[in-house]
Amino acid sequence: MKKSLIICLMVAALVCVFALPAVVAGNAPADNMVLKTPEGVKMTKAEVAFPHKAHVDTKIDCMTCHHKAESQDAITGCAVEGCHMDASKAAKKDKKGFYQAFHSKKSVASCLGCHKKEKKAGNEKAPVSCKACHPKK
């Protein structure tokens, strides 16, 4: 009886040691990502390589970019239902459209808006040109 209890406790401890970190990190994004358009939409420029870890390392609050998420556990990408799904030409100027999620100069939640603010503050690493983010295909 005592031996089986010890074995069960050891197995439970091993499960916690090896499985728990995977569960906790399960919601963490990759260090480097590729930003893509919503499903079924053809990109007109090259995909954008996004250094997510570099942005996390600068201590930007996740909720700045993921402003529609109710919590950090509920974070999704921009091209999901209920977020910036409309990538049509008509929605290009709509703040809820996919294009503006990344290119709005008026919102610090968009890449370009934040990068322009950073550039103005003296951060020369923040890219603001089309080619800096969209290298030739």
C-alpha positions as CSV (number, residue, x, y, z in Angstrom):
1,M,0.0,0.0,0.0
2,K,2.7,2.4,1.0
3,K,4.8,1.5,-2.0
4,S,2.0,2.2,-4.5
5,L,1.2,5.5,-2.8
6,I,4.9,6.6,-3.3
7,I,4.9,5.4,-6.9
8,C,1.6,7.4,-7.6
9,L,3.1,10.5,-6.0
10,M,6.3,10.2,-8.0
11,V,4.3,9.8,-11.2
12,A,2.1,12.8,-10.4
13,A,5.2,14.8,-9.6
14,L,6.8,13.8,-13.0
15,V,3.6,14.7,-14.8
16,C,3.6,18.2,-13.1
17,V,7.3,18.7,-13.9
18,F,7.1,17.8,-17.6
19,A,3.5,18.6,-18.6
20,L,2.7,21.8,-16.6
21,P,5.3,24.0,-18.4
22,A,3.9,22.8,-21.8
23,V,0.4,23.7,-20.7
24,V,1.5,27.2,-19.4
25,A,3.5,27.9,-22.6
26,G,0.8,26.5,-24.8
27,N,-0.6,30.0,-25.4
28,A,2.7,31.6,-26.0
29,P,3.4,32.6,-29.6
30,A,6.5,31.7,-31.6
31,D,9.5,34.0,-31.3
32,N,9.3,34.8,-35.0
33,M,6.0,34.8,-36.9
34,V,4.8,35.4,-40.4
35,L,1.9,37.8,-40.7
36,K,-0.6,36.7,-43.3
37,T,-3.9,37.8,-44.7
38,P,-7.2,36.2,-43.6
39,E,-8.0,32.8,-45.1
40,G,-8.8,33.0,-48.8
41,V,-7.4,36.5,-49.4
42,K,-4.5,36.9,-51.8
43,M,-1.6,39.1,-50.6
44,T,-0.6,41.8,-52.9
45,K,2.8,42.3,-51.2
46,A,5.3,39.9,-49.6
47,E,4.4,38.4,-46.3
48,V,5.7,40.2,-43.2
49,A,8.3,38.5,-41.0
50,F,7.3,39.6,-37.5
51,P,9.9,39.3,-34.7
52,H,7.4,38.8,-31.9
53,K,10.0,38.1,-29.2
54,A,11.7,41.4,-30.0
55,H,8.5,43.2,-29.3
56,V,7.8,41.3,-26.1
57,D,11.4,42.0,-25.0
58,T,10.7,45.8,-25.3
59,K,8.0,45.3,-22.7
60,I,5.1,46.4,-24.9
61,D,1.9,45.5,-23.2
62,C,0.3,42.6,-25.2
63,M,-3.1,44.3,-25.0
64,T,-1.8,47.3,-27.0
65,C,-1.7,45.3,-30.2
66,H,-4.3,42.7,-29.1
67,H,-6.7,45.4,-28.0
68,K,-9.9,43.3,-28.7
69,A,-8.8,40.4,-26.4
70,E,-10.6,40.3,-23.1
71,S,-7.5,39.0,-21.4
72,Q,-4.0,37.7,-22.3
73,D,-5.3,34.1,-22.3
74,A,-7.9,35.1,-25.0
75,I,-5.4,36.6,-27.4
76,T,-5.7,35.6,-31.1
77,G,-4.3,36.9,-34.3
78,C,-5.8,39.8,-36.2
79,A,-7.2,37.8,-39.1
80,V,-9.9,35.9,-37.1
81,E,-13.6,36.2,-36.9
82,G,-14.7,39.3,-35.0
83,C,-11.4,41.1,-35.4
84,H,-9.9,42.5,-38.6
85,M,-11.3,40.0,-41.1
86,D,-12.3,42.3,-44.0
87,A,-9.4,42.5,-46.4
88,S,-11.4,43.8,-49.3
89,K,-10.4,46.9,-51.3
90,A,-13.5,48.7,-49.9
91,A,-12.4,48.1,-46.3
92,K,-8.9,49.4,-46.9
93,K,-9.7,52.8,-45.2
94,D,-12.0,51.3,-42.5
95,K,-10.3,51.2,-39.1
96,K,-11.8,47.8,-38.5
97,G,-10.4,46.5,-41.8
98,F,-7.4,44.2,-42.1
99,Y,-5.2,46.8,-43.9
100,Q,-5.7,49.4,-41.2
101,A,-4.9,47.0,-38.4
102,F,-1.3,47.1,-39.6
103,H,-1.1,50.4,-41.5
104,S,-3.1,53.0,-39.6
105,K,-1.0,56.1,-38.8
106,K,-3.5,57.2,-36.2
107,S,-3.5,54.2,-34.0
108,V,-0.6,52.9,-31.8
109,A,-2.3,49.5,-32.0
110,S,-1.2,49.3,-35.6
111,C,2.4,48.5,-36.7
112,L,2.9,51.6,-38.7
113,G,1.3,53.9,-36.1
114,C,3.5,52.6,-33.3
115,H,6.6,52.6,-35.5
116,K,6.0,56.2,-36.5
117,K,5.6,57.1,-32.8
118,E,8.8,55.3,-32.0
119,K,10.7,56.9,-34.9
120,K,9.6,60.3,-33.7
121,A,10.9,59.4,-30.2
122,G,14.3,58.6,-31.7
123,N,14.1,54.8,-32.2
124,E,15.8,54.3,-35.5
125,K,15.2,50.6,-35.5
126,A,11.4,50.9,-36.0
127,P,10.7,50.3,-39.8
128,V,8.3,52.7,-41.4
129,S,8.8,52.1,-45.2
130,C,6.8,49.5,-47.2
131,K,10.0,47.7,-48.3
132,A,11.3,47.4,-44.7
133,C,8.4,45.2,-43.8
134,H,7.5,43.8,-47.2
135,P,10.7,42.8,-49.0
136,K,10.3,41.8,-52.6
137,K,8.7,38.4,-53.2
